[in-house]
Amino acid sequence: MIKLTVLYDTPADVEAFDAHYLGTHVPLANAVPGIEEVEVTRFLPGPDGSAPRFHIMAELYFADADAMAAALATPEGKELGADVANLGGTPATHLVGTVA
């Protein structure tokens, strides 16, 4: 299994980001054929009250690398990719790895 992890920095407008991300972007991800699971984590302050390094982490699971490439090449996958422009320019870190 392959996992695409996207770590989003804290956006300039948290409310607007969350509304679009959770209301539009996540449903788009769930509509992509070939994505086996979509998991979103919102980070909380640390035990010492420190602000988290990232705001949200999205994890998209695929059967394998070929399935990931095929899924992201579908019209739904392209729509998901195009929607990133609507996230207000929030910086994100993308990681791909195998699930152990």
N, C-alpha and C positions, 0 to 999 in steps of 0.2 A: 504494500500500500504506500502511496505517495501523499504527502501533505504539503500544501501551499499555505504558508503562514504569512500574514500581513500584520505588522505592528504599526499602528497609527500614533503619531505624536499627538499631544494635546492640541486640539484645534483652537483657532482664535475665537470662534463662536461655538462653544460647546453645545448649546441648545440647538442651533441650526444644524450642526454636524450630526448630532444624535438623531434628530427628527428625520433627516434625509437618509442617513446610514441605515437606521433600523426600520424606517418606513418604506424605503425604496430600494436601497442597495442590497440589503440582505434578501428581500423577496426576489430580486433579480438573480442573485446567486443561487437561491433555492430552485429557480426555474431552469438552470443550466443542466441539460442532459449529460450524465456522466459524472456529475458531482455526487458522491455517495453520502456526504454529510457536510453540513455547514455548522460551525460552532463559533460563537462570539463571546468573548470575555471582556468585561469592563473592569479595569483595574481600580483598586481602592488605595487609599493612603496606607503606607507601611505601618507596622506595629508601633513605630516611634512617631507616627503622624506625618512622616515625610511624604511629599507628593510622589506619585508613581512616575516612572520614566516614560511610560506610554499610557495612552488613553484607552484604546481598544485593541484587542487582538482578534483577528479572524483566522480561522483554520478551515481550509477546504480540503476534503479528503477525496482521493481518486484511487482507482484500482491499481494503476501503474502510470509511468511517465507517458506512454502512448495515449492512455485514456485521458490524462490531463491535457495533453496537446490537442486531442480531438475535441474535448469538451470546450476548451477555450476558443476553438476555431468555429464553433457553431454560431448561428445568428444570435442565440441567447448569450453565449460567451462573449461575443463581440459587443453586445449591448451592455453587458456587465462592465467590460473594460472601458467602454465609452463613458459610462456613468461616473467613473472616477473623477472626471472633470467637474462634476457637480459637488465634490466634497470640499470645496473652498481652498484648494491648494494645500491641504494638510499633508505634511511630509509623512511618508510611509516607508518602512523597511520590508522587503519581500525576501522570504526564505523558502527553499524547497528541500525536502528531505524525505527519507524513508522512515516509516513507522516501525520501530523495533518491537 
